[in-house]
């Protein structure tokens, strides 16, 4: 059984979106570990709460937005005006 090219592209796009969500959650867990001085399991539990995967993904996006809003891109010691 072979898959058509459009199906392959759709499957690849699904994998990319899933990986992007996974990365966002892992980054949020890292942020929560720093903010709360807790382990990864506790941070993930706090991130997910009782909202399930959709709520977890939304909370991860919210945390990323908070961190990005407070970030100073020029604070990187390798920054050379390229931003």
mmCIF file of the N, C-alpha and C atoms, coordinates in Angstrom:
data_MODEL
# 
_entry.id   MODEL 
# 
loop_
_atom_site.group_PDB 
_atom_site.id 
_atom_site.type_symbol 
_atom_site.label_atom_id 
_atom_site.label_alt_id 
_atom_site.label_comp_id 
_atom_site.label_asym_id 
_atom_site.label_entity_id 
_atom_site.label_seq_id 
_atom_site.pdbx_PDB_ins_code 
_atom_site.Cartn_x 
_atom_site.Cartn_y 
_atom_site.Cartn_z 
_atom_site.occupancy 
_atom_site.B_iso_or_equiv 
_atom_site.pdbx_formal_charge 
_atom_site.auth_seq_id 
_atom_site.auth_comp_id 
_atom_site.auth_asym_id 
_atom_site.auth_atom_id 
_atom_site.pdbx_PDB_model_num 
ATOM 1   N N  . UNK A 1 1  ? 0.839  -1.173 0.000  1.00 0.00 ? 1  UNK A N  1 
ATOM 2   C CA . UNK A 1 1  ? 0.000  0.000  0.000  1.00 0.00 ? 1  UNK A CA 1 
ATOM 3   C C  . UNK A 1 1  ? 0.889  1.244  0.000  1.00 0.00 ? 1  UNK A C  1 
ATOM 4   N N  . UNK A 1 2  ? 0.658  2.119  -0.900 1.00 0.00 ? 2  UNK A N  1 
ATOM 5   C CA . UNK A 1 2  ? 1.429  3.364  -0.978 1.00 0.00 ? 2  UNK A CA 1 
ATOM 6   C C  . UNK A 1 2  ? 0.519  4.533  -0.634 1.00 0.00 ? 2  UNK A C  1 
ATOM 7   N N  . UNK A 1 3  ? 1.124  5.545  -0.118 1.00 0.00 ? 3  UNK A N  1 
ATOM 8   C CA . UNK A 1 3  ? 0.363  6.764  0.179  1.00 0.00 ? 3  UNK A CA 1 
ATOM 9   C C  . UNK A 1 3  ? 0.613  7.769  -0.922 1.00 0.00 ? 3  UNK A C  1 
ATOM 10  N N  . UNK A 1 4  ? -0.400 8.560  -1.165 1.00 0.00 ? 4  UNK A N  1 
ATOM 11  C CA . UNK A 1 4  ? -0.265 9.591  -2.187 1.00 0.00 ? 4  UNK A CA 1 
ATOM 12  C C  . UNK A 1 4  ? 0.612  10.720 -1.659 1.00 0.00 ? 4  UNK A C  1 
ATOM 13  N N  . UNK A 1 5  ? 1.109  11.522 -2.565 1.00 0.00 ? 5  UNK A N  1 
ATOM 14  C CA . UNK A 1 5  ? 1.959  12.647 -2.173 1.00 0.00 ? 5  UNK A CA 1 
ATOM 15  C C  . UNK A 1 5  ? 1.227  13.627 -1.250 1.00 0.00 ? 5  UNK A C  1 
ATOM 16  N N  . UNK A 1 6  ? -0.027 14.002 -1.552 1.00 0.00 ? 6  UNK A N  1 
ATOM 17  C CA . UNK A 1 6  ? -0.735 14.900 -0.617 1.00 0.00 ? 6  UNK A CA 1 
ATOM 18  C C  . UNK A 1 6  ? -0.887 14.292 0.777  1.00 0.00 ? 6  UNK A C  1 
ATOM 19  N N  . UNK A 1 7  ? -1.135 12.984 0.835  1.00 0.00 ? 7  UNK A N  1 
ATOM 20  C CA . UNK A 1 7  ? -1.242 12.335 2.144  1.00 0.00 ? 7  UNK A CA 1 
ATOM 21  C C  . UNK A 1 7  ? 0.094  12.381 2.879  1.00 0.00 ? 7  UNK A C  1 
ATOM 22  N N  . UNK A 1 8  ? 1.181  12.176 2.150  1.00 0.00 ? 8  UNK A N  1 
ATOM 23  C CA . UNK A 1 8  ? 2.506  12.236 2.764  1.00 0.00 ? 8  UNK A CA 1 
ATOM 24  C C  . UNK A 1 8  ? 2.788  13.625 3.307  1.00 0.00 ? 8  UNK A C  1 
ATOM 25  N N  . UNK A 1 9  ? 2.426  14.662 2.553  1.00 0.00 ? 9  UNK A N  1 
ATOM 26  C CA . UNK A 1 9  ? 2.622  16.031 3.021  1.00 0.00 ? 9  UNK A CA 1 
ATOM 27  C C  . UNK A 1 9  ? 1.759  16.318 4.247  1.00 0.00 ? 9  UNK A C  1 
ATOM 28  N N  . UNK A 1 10 ? 0.544  15.832 4.238  1.00 0.00 ? 10 UNK A N  1 
ATOM 29  C CA . UNK A 1 10 ? -0.348 16.034 5.384  1.00 0.00 ? 10 UNK A CA 1 
ATOM 30  C C  . UNK A 1 10 ? 0.208  15.330 6.614  1.00 0.00 ? 10 UNK A C  1 
ATOM 31  N N  . UNK A 1 11 ? 0.707  14.128 6.427  1.00 0.00 ? 11 UNK A N  1 
ATOM 32  C CA . UNK A 1 11 ? 1.299  13.393 7.547  1.00 0.00 ? 11 UNK A CA 1 
ATOM 33  C C  . UNK A 1 11 ? 2.541  14.098 8.074  1.00 0.00 ? 11 UNK A C  1 
ATOM 34  N N  . UNK A 1 12 ? 3.368  14.594 7.168  1.00 0.00 ? 12 UNK A N  1 
ATOM 35  C CA . UNK A 1 12 ? 4.573  15.313 7.583  1.00 0.00 ? 12 UNK A CA 1 
ATOM 36  C C  . UNK A 1 12 ? 4.210  16.593 8.332  1.00 0.00 ? 12 UNK A C  1 
ATOM 37  N N  . UNK A 1 13 ? 3.203  17.298 7.854  1.00 0.00 ? 13 UNK A N  1 
ATOM 38  C CA . UNK A 1 13 ? 2.767  18.523 8.530  1.00 0.00 ? 13 UNK A CA 1 
ATOM 39  C C  . UNK A 1 13 ? 2.248  18.210 9.925  1.00 0.00 ? 13 UNK A C  1 
ATOM 40  N N  . UNK A 1 14 ? 1.540  17.107 10.064 1.00 0.00 ? 14 UNK A N  1 
ATOM 41  C CA . UNK A 1 14 ? 1.031  16.697 11.379 1.00 0.00 ? 14 UNK A CA 1 
ATOM 42  C C  . UNK A 1 14 ? 2.188  16.422 12.326 1.00 0.00 ? 14 UNK A C  1 
ATOM 43  N N  . UNK A 1 15 ? 3.219  15.735 11.837 1.00 0.00 ? 15 UNK A N  1 
ATOM 44  C CA . UNK A 1 15 ? 4.389  15.423 12.663 1.00 0.00 ? 15 UNK A CA 1 
ATOM 45  C C  . UNK A 1 15 ? 5.082  16.716 13.096 1.00 0.00 ? 15 UNK A C  1 
ATOM 46  N N  . UNK A 1 16 ? 5.237  17.656 12.187 1.00 0.00 ? 16 UNK A N  1 
ATOM 47  C CA . UNK A 1 16 ? 5.882  18.932 12.518 1.00 0.00 ? 16 UNK A CA 1 
ATOM 48  C C  . UNK A 1 16 ? 5.092  19.668 13.596 1.00 0.00 ? 16 UNK A C  1 
ATOM 49  N N  . UNK A 1 17 ? 3.765  19.734 13.446 1.00 0.00 ? 17 UNK A N  1 
ATOM 50  C CA . UNK A 1 17 ? 2.935  20.418 14.464 1.00 0.00 ? 17 UNK A CA 1 
ATOM 51  C C  . UNK A 1 17 ? 3.039  19.721 15.815 1.00 0.00 ? 17 UNK A C  1 
ATOM 52  N N  . UNK A 1 18 ? 3.056  18.394 15.800 1.00 0.00 ? 18 UNK A N  1 
ATOM 53  C CA . UNK A 1 18 ? 3.178  17.645 17.055 1.00 0.00 ? 18 UNK A CA 1 
ATOM 54  C C  . UNK A 1 18 ? 4.518  17.915 17.723 1.00 0.00 ? 18 UNK A C  1 
ATOM 55  N N  . UNK A 1 19 ? 5.575  17.965 16.940 1.00 0.00 ? 19 UNK A N  1 
ATOM 56  C CA . UNK A 1 19 ? 6.898  18.264 17.497 1.00 0.00 ? 19 UNK A CA 1 
ATOM 57  C C  . UNK A 1 19 ? 6.972  19.692 18.029 1.00 0.00 ? 19 UNK A C  1 
ATOM 58  N N  . UNK A 1 20 ? 6.357  20.636 17.329 1.00 0.00 ? 20 UNK A N  1 
ATOM 59  C CA . UNK A 1 20 ? 6.339  22.018 17.812 1.00 0.00 ? 20 UNK A CA 1 
ATOM 60  C C  . UNK A 1 20 ? 5.621  22.116 19.153 1.00 0.00 ? 20 UNK A C  1 
ATOM 61  N N  . UNK A 1 21 ? 4.503  21.392 19.296 1.00 0.00 ? 21 UNK A N  1 
ATOM 62  C CA . UNK A 1 21 ? 3.793  21.393 20.582 1.00 0.00 ? 21 UNK A CA 1 
ATOM 63  C C  . UNK A 1 21 ? 4.647  20.762 21.673 1.00 0.00 ? 21 UNK A C  1 
ATOM 64  N N  . UNK A 1 22 ? 5.321  19.682 21.339 1.00 0.00 ? 22 UNK A N  1 
ATOM 65  C CA . UNK A 1 22 ? 6.164  18.991 22.315 1.00 0.00 ? 22 UNK A CA 1 
ATOM 66  C C  . UNK A 1 22 ? 7.305  19.891 22.778 1.00 0.00 ? 22 UNK A C  1 
ATOM 67  N N  . UNK A 1 23 ? 7.931  20.593 21.834 1.00 0.00 ? 23 UNK A N  1 
ATOM 68  C CA . UNK A 1 23 ? 9.017  21.518 22.178 1.00 0.00 ? 23 UNK A CA 1 
ATOM 69  C C  . UNK A 1 23 ? 8.497  22.630 23.076 1.00 0.00 ? 23 UNK A C  1 
ATOM 70  N N  . UNK A 1 24 ? 7.340  23.187 22.745 1.00 0.00 ? 24 UNK A N  1 
ATOM 71  C CA . UNK A 1 24 ? 6.763  24.274 23.554 1.00 0.00 ? 24 UNK A CA 1 
ATOM 72  C C  . UNK A 1 24 ? 6.497  23.800 24.979 1.00 0.00 ? 24 UNK A C  1 
ATOM 73  N N  . UNK A 1 25 ? 5.971  22.594 25.117 1.00 0.00 ? 25 UNK A N  1 
ATOM 74  C CA . UNK A 1 25 ? 5.698  22.049 26.456 1.00 0.00 ? 25 UNK A CA 1 
ATOM 75  C C  . UNK A 1 25 ? 7.007  21.846 27.209 1.00 0.00 ? 25 UNK A C  1 
ATOM 76  N N  . UNK A 1 26 ? 8.017  21.282 26.544 1.00 0.00 ? 26 UNK A N  1 
ATOM 77  C CA . UNK A 1 26 ? 9.297  21.055 27.217 1.00 0.00 ? 26 UNK A CA 1 
ATOM 78  C C  . UNK A 1 26 ? 9.953  22.368 27.634 1.00 0.00 ? 26 UNK A C  1 
ATOM 79  N N  . UNK A 1 27 ? 9.859  23.392 26.796 1.00 0.00 ? 27 UNK A N  1 
ATOM 80  C CA . UNK A 1 27 ? 10.402 24.698 27.166 1.00 0.00 ? 27 UNK A CA 1 
ATOM 81  C C  . UNK A 1 27 ? 9.653  25.276 28.359 1.00 0.00 ? 27 UNK A C  1 
ATOM 82  N N  . UNK A 1 28 ? 8.336  25.133 28.362 1.00 0.00 ? 28 UNK A N  1 
ATOM 83  C CA . UNK A 1 28 ? 7.530  25.643 29.485 1.00 0.00 ? 28 UNK A CA 1 
ATOM 84  C C  . UNK A 1 28 ? 7.868  24.902 30.771 1.00 0.00 ? 28 UNK A C  1 
ATOM 85  N N  . UNK A 1 29 ? 8.096  23.605 30.674 1.00 0.00 ? 29 UNK A N  1 
ATOM 86  C CA . UNK A 1 29 ? 8.496  22.833 31.857 1.00 0.00 ? 29 UNK A CA 1 
ATOM 87  C C  . UNK A 1 29 ? 9.817  23.370 32.391 1.00 0.00 ? 29 UNK A C  1 
ATOM 88  N N  . UNK A 1 30 ? 10.757 23.667 31.503 1.00 0.00 ? 30 UNK A N  1 
ATOM 89  C CA . UNK A 1 30 ? 12.034 24.231 31.941 1.00 0.00 ? 30 UNK A CA 1 
ATOM 90  C C  . UNK A 1 30 ? 11.866 25.575 32.615 1.00 0.00 ? 30 UNK A C  1 
ATOM 91  N N  . UNK A 1 31 ? 11.010 26.412 32.064 1.00 0.00 ? 31 UNK A N  1 
ATOM 92  C CA . UNK A 1 31 ? 10.752 27.722 32.675 1.00 0.00 ? 31 UNK A CA 1 
ATOM 93  C C  . UNK A 1 31 ? 10.134 27.541 34.057 1.00 0.00 ? 31 UNK A C  1 
ATOM 94  N N  . UNK A 1 32 ? 9.141  26.677 34.161 1.00 0.00 ? 32 UNK A N  1 
ATOM 95  C CA . UNK A 1 32 ? 8.493  26.457 35.462 1.00 0.00 ? 32 UNK A CA 1 
ATOM 96  C C  . UNK A 1 32 ? 9.471  25.882 36.478 1.00 0.00 ? 32 UNK A C  1 
ATOM 97  N N  . UNK A 1 33 ? 10.358 25.020 36.037 1.00 0.00 ? 33 UNK A N  1 
ATOM 98  C CA . UNK A 1 33 ? 11.372 24.482 36.960 1.00 0.00 ? 33 UNK A CA 1 
ATOM 99  C C  . UNK A 1 33 ? 12.217 25.609 37.537 1.00 0.00 ? 33 UNK A C  1 
ATOM 100 N N  . UNK A 1 34 ? 12.569 26.571 36.695 1.00 0.00 ? 34 UNK A N  1 
ATOM 101 C CA . UNK A 1 34 ? 13.351 27.706 37.187 1.00 0.00 ? 34 UNK A CA 1 
ATOM 102 C C  . UNK A 1 34 ? 12.551 28.632 38.079 1.00 0.00 ? 34 UNK A C  1 
ATOM 103 N N  . UNK A 1 35 ? 11.326 28.921 37.676 1.00 0.00 ? 35 UNK A N  1 
ATOM 104 C CA . UNK A 1 35 ? 10.482 29.831 38.459 1.00 0.00 ? 35 UNK A CA 1 
ATOM 105 C C  . UNK A 1 35 ? 10.104 29.242 39.807 1.00 0.00 ? 35 UNK A C  1 
ATOM 106 N N  . UNK A 1 36 ? 9.794  27.942 39.830 1.00 0.00 ? 36 UNK A N  1 
ATOM 107 C CA . UNK A 1 36 ? 9.249  27.322 41.038 1.00 0.00 ? 36 UNK A CA 1 
ATOM 108 C C  . UNK A 1 36 ? 10.258 26.470 41.800 1.00 0.00 ? 36 UNK A C  1 
ATOM 109 N N  . UNK A 1 37 ? 11.454 26.313 41.256 1.00 0.00 ? 37 UNK A N  1 
ATOM 110 C CA . UNK A 1 37 ? 12.478 25.469 41.868 1.00 0.00 ? 37 UNK A CA 1 
ATOM 111 C C  . UNK A 1 37 ? 11.912 24.077 42.176 1.00 0.00 ? 37 UNK A C  1 
ATOM 112 N N  . UNK A 1 38 ? 11.381 23.438 41.126 1.00 0.00 ? 38 UNK A N  1 
ATOM 113 C CA . UNK A 1 38 ? 10.796 22.109 41.288 1.00 0.00 ? 38 UNK A CA 1 
ATOM 114 C C  . UNK A 1 38 ? 11.369 21.175 40.229 1.00 0.00 ? 38 UNK A C  1 
ATOM 115 N N  . UNK A 1 39 ? 11.029 19.886 40.331 1.00 0.00 ? 39 UNK A N  1 
ATOM 116 C CA . UNK A 1 39 ? 11.518 18.941 39.329 1.00 0.00 ? 39 UNK A CA 1 
ATOM 117 C C  . UNK A 1 39 ? 10.598 18.935 38.108 1.00 0.00 ? 39 UNK A C  1 
ATOM 118 N N  . UNK A 1 40 ? 11.017 18.219 37.076 1.00 0.00 ? 40 UNK A N  1 
ATOM 119 C CA . UNK A 1 40 ? 10.279 18.206 35.817 1.00 0.00 ? 40 UNK A CA 1 
ATOM 120 C C  . UNK A 1 40 ? 8.879  17.620 35.974 1.00 0.00 ? 40 UNK A C  1 
ATOM 121 N N  . UNK A 1 41 ? 8.741  16.595 36.797 1.00 0.00 ? 41 UNK A N  1 
ATOM 122 C CA . UNK A 1 41 ? 7.426  15.988 37.005 1.00 0.00 ? 41 UNK A CA 1 
ATOM 123 C C  . UNK A 1 41 ? 6.435  16.960 37.621 1.00 0.00 ? 41 UNK A C  1 
ATOM 124 N N  . UNK A 1 42 ? 6.885  17.690 38.616 1.00 0.00 ? 42 UNK A N  1 
ATOM 125 C CA . UNK A 1 42 ? 6.011  18.681 39.254 1.00 0.00 ? 42 UNK A CA 1 
ATOM 126 C C  . UNK A 1 42 ? 5.679  19.803 38.293 1.00 0.00 ? 42 UNK A C  1 
ATOM 127 N N  . UNK A 1 43 ? 6.667  20.254 37.539 1.00 0.00 ? 43 UNK A N  1 
ATOM 128 C CA . UNK A 1 43 ? 6.432  21.334 36.578 1.00 0.00 ? 43 UNK A CA 1 
ATOM 129 C C  . UNK A 1 43 ? 5.422  20.906 35.516 1.00 0.00 ? 43 UNK A C  1 
ATOM 130 N N  . UNK A 1 44 ? 5.543  19.674 35.013 1.00 0.00 ? 44 UNK A N  1 
ATOM 131 C CA . UNK A 1 44 ? 4.601  19.183 34.015 1.00 0.00 ? 44 UNK A CA 1 
ATOM 132 C C  . UNK A 1 44 ? 3.202  19.055 34.611 1.00 0.00 ? 44 UNK A C  1 
ATOM 133 N N  . UNK A 1 45 ? 3.114  18.574 35.838 1.00 0.00 ? 45 UNK A N  1 
ATOM 134 C CA . UNK A 1 45 ? 1.808  18.467 36.496 1.00 0.00 ? 45 UNK A CA 1 
ATOM 135 C C  . UNK A 1 45 ? 1.184  19.846 36.685 1.00 0.00 ? 45 UNK A C  1 
ATOM 136 N N  . UNK A 1 46 ? 1.997  20.822 37.073 1.00 0.00 ? 46 UNK A N  1 
ATOM 137 C CA . UNK A 1 46 ? 1.486  22.185 37.234 1.00 0.00 ? 46 UNK A CA 1 
ATOM 138 C C  . UNK A 1 46 ? 1.063  22.776 35.897 1.00 0.00 ? 46 UNK A C  1 
ATOM 139 N N  . UNK A 1 47 ? 1.819  22.477 34.862 1.00 0.00 ? 47 UNK A N  1 
ATOM 140 C CA . UNK A 1 47 ? 1.508  22.987 33.531 1.00 0.00 ? 47 UNK A CA 1 
ATOM 141 C C  . UNK A 1 47 ? 0.199  22.407 33.016 1.00 0.00 ? 47 UNK A C  1 
ATOM 142 N N  . UNK A 1 48 ? 0.005  21.130 33.219 1.00 0.00 ? 48 UNK A N  1 
ATOM 143 C CA . UNK A 1 48 ? -1.176 20.445 32.700 1.00 0.00 ? 48 UNK A CA 1 
ATOM 144 C C  . UNK A 1 48 ? -2.401 20.697 33.570 1.00 0.00 ? 48 UNK A C  1 
ATOM 145 N N  . UNK A 1 49 ? -2.204 20.693 34.889 1.00 0.00 ? 49 UNK A N  1 
ATOM 146 C CA . UNK A 1 49 ? -3.337 20.864 35.791 1.00 0.00 ? 49 UNK A CA 1 
ATOM 147 C C  . UNK A 1 49 ? -4.399 19.832 35.492 1.00 0.00 ? 49 UNK A C  1 
ATOM 148 N N  . UNK A 1 50 ? -5.642 20.244 35.452 1.00 0.00 ? 50 UNK A N  1 
ATOM 149 C CA . UNK A 1 50 ? -6.721 19.322 35.124 1.00 0.00 ? 50 UNK A CA 1 
ATOM 150 C C  . UNK A 1 50 ? -7.335 19.661 33.766 1.00 0.00 ? 50 UNK A C  1 
ATOM 151 N N  . UNK A 1 51 ? -6.535 20.326 32.921 1.00 0.00 ? 51 UNK A N  1 
ATOM 152 C CA . UNK A 1 51 ? -7.055 20.804 31.647 1.00 0.00 ? 51 UNK A CA 1 
ATOM 153 C C  . UNK A 1 51 ? -6.828 19.846 30.492 1.00 0.00 ? 51 UNK A C  1 
ATOM 154 N N  . UNK A 1 52 ? -5.946 18.875 30.657 1.00 0.00 ? 52 UNK A N  1 
ATOM 155 C CA . UNK A 1 52 ? -5.663 17.949 29.572 1.00 0.00 ? 52 UNK A CA 1 
ATOM 156 C C  . UNK A 1 52 ? -4.700 18.549 28.558 1.00 0.00 ? 52 UNK A C  1 
ATOM 157 N N  . UNK A 1 53 ? -4.479 17.822 27.465 1.00 0.00 ? 53 UNK A N  1 
ATOM 158 C CA . UNK A 1 53 ? -3.494 18.257 26.467 1.00 0.00 ? 53 UNK A CA 1 
ATOM 159 C C  . UNK A 1 53 ? -3.772 19.636 25.864 1.00 0.00 ? 53 UNK A C  1 
ATOM 160 N N  . UNK A 1 54 ? -5.008 19.952 25.574 1.00 0.00 ? 54 UNK A N  1 
ATOM 161 C CA . UNK A 1 54 ? -5.320 21.252 24.962 1.00 0.00 ? 54 UNK A CA 1 
ATOM 162 C C  . UNK A 1 54 ? -4.990 22.386 25.923 1.00 0.00 ? 54 UNK A C  1 
ATOM 163 N N  . UNK A 1 55 ? -5.332 22.234 27.181 1.00 0.00 ? 55 UNK A N  1 
ATOM 164 C CA . UNK A 1 55 ? -5.014 23.249 28.176 1.00 0.00 ? 55 UNK A CA 1 
ATOM 165 C C  . UNK A 1 55 ? -3.526 23.355 28.425 1.00 0.00 ? 55 UNK A C  1 
ATOM 166 N N  . UNK A 1 56 ? -2.856 22.208 28.415 1.00 0.00 ? 56 UNK A N  1 
ATOM 167 C CA . UNK A 1 56 ? -1.400 22.190 28.599 1.00 0.00 ? 56 UNK A CA 1 
ATOM 168 C C  . UNK A 1 56 ? -0.724 22.967 27.472 1.00 0.00 ? 56 UNK A C  1 
ATOM 169 N N  . UNK A 1 57 ? -1.148 22.720 26.243 1.00 0.00 ? 57 UNK A N  1 
ATOM 170 C CA . UNK A 1 57 ? -0.557 23.403 25.094 1.00 0.00 ? 57 UNK A CA 1 
ATOM 171 C C  . UNK A 1 57 ? -0.826 24.914 25.155 1.00 0.00 ? 57 UNK A C  1 
ATOM 172 N N  . UNK A 1 58 ? -2.022 25.289 25.569 1.00 0.00 ? 58 UNK A N  1 
ATOM 173 C CA . UNK A 1 58 ? -2.363 26.711 25.685 1.00 0.00 ? 58 UNK A CA 1 
ATOM 174 C C  . UNK A 1 58 ? -1.533 27.367 26.782 1.00 0.00 ? 58 UNK A C  1 
ATOM 175 N N  . UNK A 1 59 ? -1.351 26.687 27.897 1.00 0.00 ? 59 UNK A N  1 
ATOM 176 C CA . UNK A 1 59 ? -0.555 27.242 28.992 1.00 0.00 ? 59 UNK A CA 1 
ATOM 177 C C  . UNK A 1 59 ? 0.911  27.347 28.590 1.00 0.00 ? 59 UNK A C  1 
ATOM 178 N N  . UNK A 1 60 ? 1.404  26.361 27.841 1.00 0.00 ? 60 UNK A N  1 
ATOM 179 C CA . UNK A 1 60 ? 2.789  26.420 27.358 1.00 0.00 ? 60 UNK A CA 1 
ATOM 180 C C  . UNK A 1 60 ? 2.974  27.632 26.444 1.00 0.00 ? 60 UNK A C  1 
ATOM 181 N N  . UNK A 1 61 ? 2.007  27.899 25.584 1.00 0.00 ? 61 UNK A N  1 
ATOM 182 C CA . UNK A 1 61 ? 2.073  29.061 24.697 1.00 0.00 ? 61 UNK A CA 1 
ATOM 183 C C  . UNK A 1 61 ? 2.027  30.360 25.500 1.00 0.00 ? 61 UNK A C  1 
ATOM 184 N N  . UNK A 1 62 ? 1.216  30.385 26.556 1.00 0.00 ? 62 UNK A N  1 
ATOM 185 C CA . UNK A 1 62 ? 1.121  31.587 27.398 1.00 0.00 ? 62 UNK A CA 1 
ATOM 186 C C  . UNK A 1 62 ? 2.443  31.843 28.105 1.00 0.00 ? 62 UNK A C  1 
ATOM 187 N N  . UNK A 1 63 ? 3.061  30.798 28.631 1.00 0.00 ? 63 UNK A N  1 
ATOM 188 C CA . UNK A 1 63 ? 4.346  30.954 29.318 1.00 0.00 ? 63 UNK A CA 1 
ATOM 189 C C  . UNK A 1 63 ? 5.412  31.446 28.342 1.00 0.00 ? 63 UNK A C  1 
ATOM 190 N N  . UNK A 1 64 ? 5.423  30.891 27.133 1.00 0.00 ? 64 UNK A N  1 
ATOM 191 C CA . UNK A 1 64 ? 6.382  31.342 26.115 1.00 0.00 ? 64 UNK A CA 1 
ATOM 192 C C  . UNK A 1 64 ? 6.186  32.819 25.811 1.00 0.00 ? 64 UNK A C  1 
ATOM 193 N N  . UNK A 1 65 ? 4.941  33.253 25.729 1.00 0.00 ? 65 UNK A N  1 
ATOM 194 C CA . UNK A 1 65 ? 4.660  34.663 25.447 1.00 0.00 ? 65 UNK A CA 1 
ATOM 195 C C  . UNK A 1 65 ? 5.155  35.556 26.574 1.00 0.00 ? 65 UNK A C  1 
ATOM 196 N N  . UNK A 1 66 ? 4.972  35.132 27.814 1.00 0.00 ? 66 UNK A N  1 
ATOM 197 C CA . UNK A 1 66 ? 5.440  35.914 28.970 1.00 0.00 ? 66 UNK A CA 1 
ATOM 198 C C  . UNK A 1 66 ? 6.960  36.026 28.940 1.00 0.00 ? 66 UNK A C  1 
ATOM 199 N N  . UNK A 1 67 ? 7.627  34.904 28.716 1.00 0.00 ? 67 UNK A N  1 
ATOM 200 C CA . UNK A 1 67 ? 9.093  34.903 28.697 1.00 0.00 ? 67 UNK A CA 1 
ATOM 201 C C  . UNK A 1 67 ? 9.607  35.755 27.537 1.00 0.00 ? 67 UNK A C  1 
ATOM 202 N N  . UNK A 1 68 ? 9.018  35.583 26.364 1.00 0.00 ? 68 UNK A N  1 
ATOM 203 C CA . UNK A 1 68 ? 9.469  36.348 25.199 1.00 0.00 ? 68 UNK A CA 1 
ATOM 204 C C  . UNK A 1 68 ? 9.242  37.844 25.377 1.00 0.00 ? 68 UNK A C  1 
ATOM 205 N N  . UNK A 1 69 ? 8.150  38.208 26.032 1.00 0.00 ? 69 UNK A N  1 
ATOM 206 C CA . UNK A 1 69 ? 7.861  39.626 26.255 1.00 0.00 ? 69 UNK A CA 1 
ATOM 207 C C  . UNK A 1 69 ? 8.879  40.256 27.193 1.00 0.00 ? 69 UNK A C  1 
ATOM 208 N N  . UNK A 1 70 ? 9.406  39.470 28.117 1.00 0.00 ? 70 UNK A N  1 
ATOM 209 C CA . UNK A 1 70 ? 10.362 39.995 29.088 1.00 0.00 ? 70 UNK A CA 1 
ATOM 210 C C  . UNK A 1 70 ? 11.807 39.855 28.639 1.00 0.00 ? 70 UNK A C  1 
ATOM 211 N N  . UNK A 1 71 ? 12.028 39.110 27.571 1.00 0.00 ? 71 UNK A N  1 
ATOM 212 C CA . UNK A 1 71 ? 13.396 38.825 27.128 1.00 0.00 ? 71 UNK A CA 1 
ATOM 213 C C  . UNK A 1 71 ? 14.031 40.052 26.480 1.00 0.00 ? 71 UNK A C  1 
ATOM 214 N N  . UNK A 1 72 ? 15.316 40.168 26.692 1.00 0.00 ? 72 UNK A N  1 
ATOM 215 C CA . UNK A 1 72 ? 16.109 41.214 26.048 1.00 0.00 ? 72 UNK A CA 1 
ATOM 216 C C  . UNK A 1 72 ? 17.062 40.506 25.098 1.00 0.00 ? 72 UNK A C  1 
ATOM 217 N N  . UNK A 1 73 ? 16.723 40.520 23.836 1.00 0.00 ? 73 UNK A N  1 
ATOM 218 C CA . UNK A 1 73 ? 17.535 39.833 22.853 1.00 0.00 ? 73 UNK A CA 1 
ATOM 219 C C  . UNK A 1 73 ? 18.961 40.335 22.784 1.00 0.00 ? 73 UNK A C  1 
ATOM 220 N N  . UNK A 1 74 ? 19.181 41.554 23.223 1.00 0.00 ? 74 UNK A N  1 
ATOM 221 C CA . UNK A 1 74 ? 20.532 42.103 23.177 1.00 0.00 ? 74 UNK A CA 1 
ATOM 222 C C  . UNK A 1 74 ? 21.355 41.675 24.390 1.00 0.00 ? 74 UNK A C  1 
ATOM 223 N N  . UNK A 1 75 ? 20.762 40.938 25.333 1.00 0.00 ? 75 UNK A N  1 
ATOM 224 C CA . UNK A 1 75 ? 21.493 40.495 26.508 1.00 0.00 ? 75 UNK A CA 1 
ATOM 225 C C  . UNK A 1 75 ? 22.425 39.324 26.192 1.00 0.00 ? 75 UNK A C  1 
ATOM 226 N N  . UNK A 1 76 ? 22.271 38.722 25.031 1.00 0.00 ? 76 UNK A N  1 
ATOM 227 C CA . UNK A 1 76 ? 23.132 37.618 24.614 1.00 0.00 ? 76 UNK A CA 1 
ATOM 228 C C  . UNK A 1 76 ? 24.553 38.154 24.422 1.00 0.00 ? 76 UNK A C  1 
ATOM 229 N N  . UNK A 1 77 ? 25.550 37.552 25.070 1.00 0.00 ? 77 UNK A N  1 
ATOM 230 C CA . UNK A 1 77 ? 26.918 38.064 24.934 1.00 0.00 ? 77 UNK A CA 1 
ATOM 231 C C  . UNK A 1 77 ? 27.451 37.956 23.510 1.00 0.00 ? 77 UNK A C  1 
ATOM 232 N N  . UNK A 1 78 ? 26.834 37.107 22.684 1.00 0.00 ? 78 UNK A N  1 
ATOM 233 C CA . UNK A 1 78 ? 27.264 36.972 21.293 1.00 0.00 ? 78 UNK A CA 1 
ATOM 234 C C  . UNK A 1 78 ? 26.518 37.931 20.376 1.00 0.00 ? 78 UNK A C  1 
ATOM 235 N N  . UNK A 1 79 ? 25.613 38.724 20.944 1.00 0.00 ? 79 UNK A N  1 
ATOM 236 C CA . UNK A 1 79 ? 24.813 39.656 20.137 1.00 0.00 ? 79 UNK A CA 1 
ATOM 237 C C  . UNK A 1 79 ? 25.731 40.678 19.502 1.00 0.00 ? 79 UNK A C  1 
ATOM 238 N N  . UNK A 1 80 ? 25.542 40.839 18.208 1.00 0.00 ? 80 UNK A N  1 
ATOM 239 C CA . UNK A 1 80 ? 26.363 41.809 17.506 1.00 0.00 ? 80 UNK A CA 1 
ATOM 240 C C  . UNK A 1 80 ? 25.529 42.726 16.641 1.00 0.00 ? 80 UNK A C  1 
ATOM 241 N N  . UNK A 1 81 ? 24.297 42.993 17.044 1.00 0.00 ? 81 UNK A N  1 
ATOM 242 C CA . UNK A 1 81 ? 23.431 43.853 16.276 1.00 0.00 ? 81 UNK A CA 1 
ATOM 243 C C  . UNK A 1 81 ? 22.747 43.154 15.121 1.00 0.00 ? 81 UNK A C  1 
ATOM 244 N N  . UNK A 1 82 ? 22.728 41.815 15.125 1.00 0.00 ? 82 UNK A N  1 
ATOM 245 C CA . UNK A 1 82 ? 22.145 41.049 14.031 1.00 0.00 ? 82 UNK A CA 1 
ATOM 246 C C  . UNK A 1 82 ? 20.654 40.877 14.141 1.00 0.00 ? 82 UNK A C  1 
ATOM 247 N N  . UNK A 1 83 ? 20.047 41.268 15.238 1.00 0.00 ? 83 UNK A N  1 
ATOM 248 C CA . UNK A 1 83 ? 18.599 41.067 15.393 1.00 0.00 ? 83 UNK A CA 1 
ATOM 249 C C  . UNK A 1 83 ? 17.821 42.165 14.713 1.00 0.00 ? 83 UNK A C  1 
# 
